[in-house]
Amino acid sequence: MTTPNQPMSQLWPLTVTVPVNTPEDTPIIVPWPLTDANLDWIDIIVPDGHNGLTGVAVYWSGTQIVPWGTDTWIVANNEKIHTPTNTYITISGLSVYAYNLGTFDHSFYLRAHVTYTTAPVVTQAGTVGASMQNAPEGATYDESLTPAGLTGTSSELGLSEAIPEQPVSGESLTALPETVS
């Protein structure tokens, strides 16, 4: 038995202020710890005054995700950039890289929208390989619990005769034929 999943969402703001004369080849790196969740989108707000002298990029676990590519930057002035990401992230995975070739400190304003689902709470667990004879109507066998390529009936698989003859597959037990080849 499991409890229903409960989707939740959060908006995570971050201000990144880049000191004057921060070169592109040695940008500042600001960790952006969020949560283990699905990263839906990122907004990057570049206020007026940057005038093409600054750049910003977002990385996840060492891989650049905004803008997509390697060693590319968002270079803008007085713009809001909305980037759908729809990717799973971990709590410590995001970092913001930024440079500033100008003569004044400049700030970027970022917002991340994350959605996460609480893990289901298991209140009753079955045994891997156990009979599904008492399973509710229409129950399915979780194939992720079966070694790769292992399909067939209990006797075809050489399982103990104490286990009643049951098909082993990711399909619905009520929809399977008597013998699975």
Beta strands, then each sheet from edge to edge (+ up, - down):
strand 1: 7-18
strand 2: 28-31
strand 3: 37-46
strand 4: 54-60
strand 5: 63-66
strand 6: 79-89
strand 7: 94-100
strand 8: 106-117
strand 9: 152-153
strand 10: 167-168
sheet 1: 1+ 8- 3+ 6-
sheet 2: 2+ 7- 4+ 5-
sheet 3: 9+ 10-
end
